[in-house]
């Protein structure tokens, strides 16, 4: 008797991780299409305070790059003794 064994290999696919990566790709955009320019003038003025930033509902003239916002917040946190 010849029995044919049907072997199916199951491959795990993490759909949540794939969806997260796709959303992240959309959010950060295609880096190959972005121009490789040197440092630009910051969107947030160096003299802007945290209170000034939060006291308005007006949108910024341009989107603030994430690294610029992180630097701004870290500076504020250092000044307030909240970040070591």
N, C-alpha and C positions, 0 to 999 in steps of 0.2 A: 504494500500500500504506500503510494506516494502521497504524502500530505504536503500541501504547499502552505507554508507559514506566512501569514500576512503580518508583516512588521510595519508599523507606522511609527515614525519618529515625530514626537511632539516637540516643537520649538517654542520656548517661552518668549512672548512678546510683551514688553512693558508698554502698554498703550498710554498710560498716564505720563510716563517719562517722554515718550515720543511726542505727545501733545504739548507738554511743557517746552520741549526743545523747539518745536515748531513755533509756538507763541513767542519764545525768546528770540528766535531768528527774525520774526516779524518786527519785534520791538526794537532790536538793535540794528536792524537793516542789513543790507549787503555791504560789508566793509570794502569789497573790491570796487564798488561804485562811488565810494566817498573819496573826496579829494584828500591828498596827503599834504595838507598845509601846515605851516608852522603855527605856533601858538597865536591865537586870535585874542582880541580884546575881550575881556570877560563880559558876560551879560549882566551879572550882578556887580555893581560898583563896589570898590574896596571899602567905601565908607558906609555902605548899607548896613543897618542894624537888623537884628532878628525881629524886633518889634515893627520896624518899617516894612519888613518883608511880609509879616502877617497882618498888618493893619489895612491892607487894600484887597479889593476883589478884582482889581484890574489885571488883565493878563500881561505877561511880560512881552516885550516887543518881538522877542525870538524865544524859542525853546531853550531852556538852560541845560547844558550838557550835564549828565550825571556826575562826572568827576568834579566839575565846578561846584555843583551843589554840595557834594560831600565835603570838599575843601572848606566851603563856607560854613557848613554846620560844625565841622571839627574845630575850626577857629573859634566859633561861638562857644562851643562846649569847653574848649581850653580856657577861654576868658572867664567862663562861669565856674570853672573848677570841676566840671562834670566828666572830663575825659583826661585820663593820665597816660 
